[in-house]
């Protein structure tokens, strides 16, 4: 179930960085991801800008935060696989 997997991965990020203050871009991105999680079959317009933003954030974080980047990449792949 991709929706549950995404929620689990977002939970992992909160566990890893729950006490850290996210940047404005990180907060917007997580808000966008959470807004796009919906039951299968529910209509939601695809937002390619969100995935592009996510790819850029992953690239920026990859060297300094490889584990976070890996989790974000998995979220992005799951979102793409479910048609977001």
ABEGO torsion letter per residue (X at the ends): XAAAAAAAAAAAAAAAAAABBBBAAAAAAAAAAAAABBBBGBBBBBBAAAAAAAAAAAAAAAAABAAAAAAAAAAAAAAAAAGX
